[in-house]
Amino acid sequence: MSAKPEWADKDYYADLGVSSSASASEIKHAYRKLARENHPDANPDNPEALEKFKKAAEAYDVLSDENERKEYDDFRAMLRRGGGFGRAGGAGFPGGFRQTHGAQDFDLSDLFGNAGQTGSGGFGDIFSGVFNRGGGAGHAARPTRGADVETEITLEFREAAKGSTIPLQLSGEAPCTTCHGSGSKTGHTTTCTQCNGTGFSSENRGSFGFSAPCQNCGSTGQTVTDPCQTCNGTGTVHRTRSITVRIPAGVIDGQKVRLAGQGEAGPNGTPAGDLFVSVHVKPDGVFSRKGDDLEITVPVSFAELALGDTITVPTLDSPVRVKVPAGTPDGRTLRVRNRGIPTRGGKAGDLLVTVQVKVPSNLDAAASSALRSYAQAEKDSGFNPRAGWAGDTTRD
């Protein structure tokens, strides 16, 4: 495993705004979006955007590689189970073992093979605490934040295009209202005396340095001396809560919206997790979309195309009048600027209007007579609709 110690302080999924179960394509999409929005060329003299750009690049560098992502996930899972790596002491994991001057070769299996044995001062005690193997030090660390929550919603096409506010009901861990999430009757916690509030105990043994979650405070750095009776000192209770989710304009089918801090509450006042809302969009009977552009097909008559006219076309807001130039061919697409999907900055895509001739199926006698007269006049003028067509069999 080639995990890096600095991974302990990184949450690459949060940096990209995706859940840990996100697919490779979702990760790529999220990275490109963040890189485009926070690129230094587009945000000169903006240190906050630069920091976001760097974080997104670092996160994508790890998560875009299938093998490295697996190592990162395994590393995070190990930390949640109570493992840890020292940053002092020279040759700690995961940089491998380093042989010191004068040291003799040793069998690594001796170190790991004794991990389940009890005793004091042996390597087995060290690695059983780090990797949570065996019975020596099997206390898992408490999470440092609440769990992420995923849910799904289905929107009408126009709700997704224009943005919407959706009420949601979520069941899960929420802050205890009696102790306000502290876990304490009085609302006061005490700094852990064993780890001095860091949440981790550190120890150097020989050339190895390692850290493990503090068992006295459950890695929170704080202890509760007067536990709340409502939540039994955890700071959270299971209940159903209602929240309002604002879906931004222009979301597409399958997109995930991240709401930071709206997941389950963390224990004893630690930060809440995030809420990830997967959006499904129903197809519309009138519109479809192509990026930020709206597409619509409008039925027209032959006369409207041949002679030209002005037609009324629906939009996401009020209808607009679109001029059809004389001689417009069937199937041509006319563009109406800034009448498409709203985007950031107050702009919008375009409305793409495709005209399609609708042939009448039931003409009365007067209309039929007029159409025959027109057809004859058309021939007399020399018009041939198949002129220039490669399949024209009347050519000499």
C-alpha positions in Angstrom: 0.0 0.0 0.0 1.4 3.4 -1.0 -0.8 5.6 1.1 0.5 9.0 2.1 0.5 10.3 5.7 -1.0 13.6 4.5 -4.2 11.7 3.4 -5.2 11.6 7.1 -6.1 15.3 6.9 -7.6 15.3 3.4 -11.2 14.7 2.3 -10.9 14.6 -1.4 -14.5 13.7 -2.0 -15.6 16.9 -0.1 -13.1 19.0 -2.0 -14.8 17.9 -5.3 -18.3 18.1 -3.8 -19.1 14.4 -4.5 -19.9 11.4 -2.3 -17.5 8.6 -1.7 -19.7 6.4 -3.9 -19.4 8.7 -6.9 -18.6 7.2 -10.3 -15.5 8.0 -12.3 -17.5 10.1 -14.7 -19.1 12.1 -11.8 -15.7 12.8 -10.3 -14.4 13.9 -13.7 -17.4 16.2 -14.2 -17.1 17.7 -10.8 -13.4 18.4 -11.2 -13.9 20.0 -14.6 -16.6 22.2 -13.2 -14.5 23.4 -10.3 -11.4 23.9 -12.4 -13.3 26.0 -14.9 -15.0 28.1 -12.2 -11.8 28.6 -10.1 -9.1 28.7 -12.8 -6.4 31.4 -12.0 -6.9 32.9 -15.5 -10.5 33.6 -14.7 -9.9 34.7 -11.1 -6.8 36.9 -11.0 -5.8 38.1 -7.6 -8.3 35.8 -5.9 -6.5 33.6 -3.4 -9.7 31.8 -2.3 -10.4 30.6 -5.9 -6.7 29.6 -6.3 -6.9 27.5 -3.1 -10.1 25.8 -4.4 -8.4 25.2 -7.8 -5.4 23.6 -6.1 -7.5 21.4 -3.8 -9.6 20.2 -6.8 -6.5 19.3 -8.8 -5.0 17.4 -5.9 -8.2 15.5 -5.2 -8.7 14.6 -8.9 -5.1 13.5 -9.2 -5.8 10.8 -6.5 -9.4 9.9 -7.3 -9.0 9.7 -11.0 -6.6 6.9 -10.7 -8.4 3.6 -9.9 -5.6 2.0 -7.9 -4.7 5.2 -6.0 -8.4 5.9 -5.2 -8.7 2.4 -3.7 -5.6 2.9 -1.6 -7.0 6.3 -0.4 -10.4 4.7 0.5 -8.7 1.8 2.3 -6.6 4.3 4.2 -9.6 6.3 5.3 -11.4 3.2 6.3 -8.5 2.1 8.4 -8.4 5.5 10.2 -12.1 5.2 10.9 -11.5 1.8 12.5 -8.9 3.3 14.7 -5.6 3.1 12.8 -3.1 5.9 12.5 0.3 6.8 11.2 2.9 8.8 13.0 4.4 11.8 11.3 7.5 11.8 13.6 10.0 9.1 14.4 11.5 8.7 10.9 10.5 5.5 9.3 6.8 5.1 10.2 4.2 3.8 7.7 3.5 4.2 4.9 7.0 5.0 3.7 8.1 1.5 4.5 10.7 0.2 6.9 14.1 1.7 7.0 17.1 -0.2 8.2 19.3 1.8 10.6 23.1 1.6 10.8 24.3 -1.6 12.4 20.8 -3.1 12.5 20.5 -6.7 11.5 17.9 -8.1 9.0 14.6 -9.0 10.6 11.5 -10.9 9.4 8.5 -8.6 9.0 6.2 -11.6 9.7 7.5 -11.6 13.3 6.1 -8.1 13.7 2.7 -8.7 12.3 2.4 -12.4 13.3 2.5 -11.5 17.0 -0.1 -8.7 16.7 -2.8 -10.7 18.4 -0.6 -11.6 21.4 -0.9 -9.8 24.7 2.0 -8.4 26.5 3.7 -5.1 27.2 6.2 -3.2 25.0 6.2 -5.7 22.1 5.7 -4.8 18.4 2.5 -6.8 18.5 1.0 -4.2 20.9 2.0 -1.4 18.5 0.6 -2.8 15.4 -2.6 -4.2 16.9 -3.3 -0.7 18.1 -2.5 0.9 14.7 -4.3 -1.7 12.5 -7.0 -2.7 15.0 -6.0 -6.4 14.6 -6.2 -8.8 17.5 -7.6 -8.2 20.9 -5.0 -5.8 22.4 -6.4 -2.4 21.4 -9.6 -2.9 19.6 -11.3 0.4 20.4 -12.5 2.2 17.3 -12.2 5.9 16.9 -15.4 7.9 17.0 -16.1 9.7 13.7 -14.9 13.3 13.6 -18.0 14.4 11.7 -21.5 13.1 11.0 -22.3 10.7 8.3 -23.1 11.8 4.8 -26.6 11.3 3.6 -27.8 10.6 0.1 -31.4 11.0 -1.2 -33.2 11.4 -4.5 -35.8 13.8 -5.9 -37.6 14.0 -9.2 -38.3 17.3 -10.9 -40.4 18.5 -13.8 -38.3 19.7 -16.7 -39.1 23.3 -16.2 -38.4 23.1 -12.4 -34.9 21.8 -13.2 -34.4 24.4 -15.9 -35.4 27.4 -13.8 -34.4 26.1 -10.4 -36.7 25.2 -7.6 -37.1 24.9 -3.8 -38.1 21.4 -2.6 -39.1 20.4 0.9 -37.5 17.2 2.1 -38.0 15.0 5.2 -34.9 13.1 6.4 -34.6 10.5 9.2 -31.3 10.2 11.0 -29.1 11.5 13.7 -29.8 15.1 14.6 -28.5 17.4 17.4 -30.0 16.7 20.8 -32.3 19.6 21.6 -31.8 19.1 25.4 -28.1 19.6 25.4 -27.8 21.4 22.1 -25.5 18.6 20.7 -22.9 18.8 23.4 -23.8 15.6 25.2 -23.5 17.4 28.5 -26.3 18.3 30.9 -24.8 21.7 31.5 -23.6 22.1 27.9 -19.9 22.1 28.9 -17.3 19.6 27.9 -13.8 19.2 29.4 -10.5 19.0 27.4 -9.3 15.4 27.6 -6.3 15.2 29.9 -4.7 12.2 28.2 -4.5 13.7 24.6 -4.6 17.4 25.6 -7.6 17.9 23.2 -5.9 16.5 20.1 -8.0 13.4 19.9 -4.9 11.2 19.3 -2.2 9.8 21.5 1.3 9.7 20.1 4.2 7.4 20.9 7.7 6.8 19.7 9.2 3.3 20.1 12.6 3.0 18.6 12.6 4.3 15.1 8.8 4.0 14.8 6.4 6.8 15.4 2.7 6.2 15.4 -0.5 7.7 16.6 -3.8 6.1 17.6 -7.2 7.5 18.6 -7.3 8.5 22.2 -9.4 5.9 24.0 -10.3 8.1 26.9 -12.2 10.6 24.8 -13.0 8.5 21.7 -10.7 10.8 19.6 -13.0 13.8 20.1 -10.5 15.7 22.3 -13.3 16.4 24.8 -14.8 14.4 27.6 -18.3 14.7 29.1 -18.5 14.4 32.9 -22.2 14.9 33.2 -23.9 13.1 30.3 -27.2 14.3 29.0 -30.0 11.9 29.9 -31.9 12.4 26.6 -29.0 11.4 24.4 -26.9 9.5 26.9 -24.0 11.8 26.3 -23.7 11.3 22.5 -25.1 14.7 21.6 -27.4 13.2 18.9 -30.8 11.6 18.8 -32.6 9.8 15.9 -35.5 11.8 14.6 -37.2 13.0 11.4 -36.5 16.5 10.4 -37.8 18.7 7.6 -35.5 20.9 5.5 -35.9 23.0 2.4 -33.5 22.3 -0.5 -32.8 24.9 -3.1 -32.1 23.3 -6.4 -30.1 25.7 -8.7 -31.3 26.5 -12.2 -30.0 24.3 -15.0 -29.4 21.0 -13.2 -29.4 18.0 -15.5 -30.8 14.5 -15.0 -28.5 12.5 -12.8 -26.6 15.4 -11.3 -25.9 15.5 -7.6 -26.3 18.6 -5.5 -24.2 18.8 -2.4 -25.5 20.6 0.7 -22.6 21.0 3.1 -23.5 20.3 6.8 -27.0 19.0 6.1 -26.2 15.4 6.7 -26.4 13.6 10.0 -25.2 15.4 13.1 -21.8 14.6 14.4 -21.4 13.2 18.0 -20.8 15.6 20.9 -21.0 18.8 18.7 -18.6 17.7 16.0 -19.6 18.9 12.5 -22.5 17.4 10.6 -21.9 15.4 7.4 -23.1 16.5 4.0 -26.3 15.9 2.1 -26.1 14.7 -1.5 -29.3 15.1 -3.5 -29.5 13.1 -6.7 -31.7 14.9 -9.2 -33.9 13.1 -11.8 -35.6 15.2 -14.4 -38.7 14.2 -16.2 -38.9 14.7 -20.0 -41.0 17.6 -21.2 -43.7 17.5 -23.9 -42.5 20.7 -25.6 -38.9 21.3 -24.8 -35.6 19.3 -24.8 -32.2 20.7 -24.0 -28.8 20.7 -25.5 -26.3 22.0 -23.0 -27.7 25.4 -21.9 -29.8 25.7 -25.1 -33.5 24.9 -25.2 -34.7 23.0 -28.3 -38.3 23.1 -29.6 -39.9 21.9 -32.8 -42.8 24.2 -34.1 -45.4 23.0 -36.6 -45.8 25.5 -39.5 -47.7 25.6 -42.8 -46.1 25.6 -46.2 -47.3 29.1 -46.8 -45.6 30.4 -43.7 -42.3 29.1 -44.9 -42.7 30.1 -48.6 -44.1 33.6 -48.0 -42.6 34.3 -44.6 -44.4 35.1 -41.4 -44.1 35.8 -37.7 -45.0 32.9 -35.3 -45.6 32.8 -31.6 -43.2 30.3 -29.7 -43.4 29.4 -26.0 -40.4 29.8 -23.7 -39.7 29.0 -20.1 -41.3 32.4 -19.3 -43.5 34.4 -21.6 -44.0 33.5 -25.3 -41.9 35.3 -27.9 -42.5 36.3 -31.5 -40.1 34.7 -34.0 -39.8 35.9 -37.6 -39.7 33.2 -40.3 -38.0 34.6 -43.4 -39.6 34.0 -46.8 -38.3 30.9 -48.5 -37.2 29.1 -45.2 -36.8 25.4 -45.9 -38.5 22.8 -43.8 -36.4 21.6 -40.9 -34.4 24.8 -40.5 -33.5 25.9 -37.0 -33.9 29.5 -36.0 -32.0 30.9 -33.0 -33.5 33.2 -30.3 -30.8 34.6 -28.1 -30.8 34.4 -24.3 -34.1 32.4 -24.1 -32.6 29.1 -23.0 -31.5 27.6 -19.7 -30.5 30.2 -17.1 -26.8 30.1 -16.1 -24.6 31.7 -13.5 -24.0 35.4 -13.9 -27.5 36.2 -15.1 -27.0 34.9 -18.6 -28.9 32.2 -20.4 -28.5 29.8 -23.3 -30.5 30.2 -26.5 -33.8 28.9 -27.7 -33.4 26.8 -30.9 -36.6 26.8 -32.9 -36.9 24.1 -35.6 -39.7 24.6 -38.1 -41.5 21.6 -39.4 -44.2 21.7 -42.1 -47.5 20.2 -41.2 -49.4 18.9 -44.2 -53.2 19.3 -44.1 -55.1 16.0 -44.3 -58.6 17.4 -44.9 -59.0 20.3 -47.4 -62.4 21.7 -48.4 -63.3 22.2 -52.0 -62.2 25.9 -52.1 -58.8 25.2 -50.5 -58.2 22.2 -52.8 -59.1 24.4 -55.9 -56.8 27.2 -54.7 -54.0 24.7 -54.1 -54.3 23.2 -57.6 -54.2 26.7 -59.1 -51.0 27.4 -57.1 -49.5 24.1 -58.2 -50.1 24.9 -61.9 -48.7 28.4 -61.4 -45.7 26.9 -59.7 -45.1 24.7 -62.8 -45.6 27.6 -65.2 -43.0 29.6 -63.4 -40.4 26.8 -64.0 -40.0 25.7 -60.4 -38.9 22.1 -60.0 -38.5 21.0 -56.4 -36.2 18.2 -57.6 -33.9 20.3 -59.6 -30.3 19.7 -58.7 -31.2 16.5 -56.9 -28.8 13.6 -57.6 -31.8 11.2 -58.0 -33.7 13.4 -60.5 -34.6 11.0 -63.4 -36.0 13.8 -65.6 -32.5 15.3 -66.3 -31.1 15.0 -69.8 
